[in-house]
């Protein structure tokens, strides 16, 4: 239970940080977190077309910067 509370606190902090980043000019942000099959999402824009699909992102120019866990180590 204690570990779960810590994870929930981290998720809430991450969503707050996403909100802050989304407030800067020129930044549109989408955050997806899946914990035990339940999704938490945040979108800085309230439009049906946001966020774009992965296919749209991969064909965007300039090319996207894709970051994986191994890139963080």
Secondary structure, 3 states (H helix, E strand, C coil): CHHHHHHHHHHHHHHHHHHHHHCCCCCCCEEEEEECCEEEEEECCCCCCCCCCHHHHHCCCCCCCCCCHHHHC
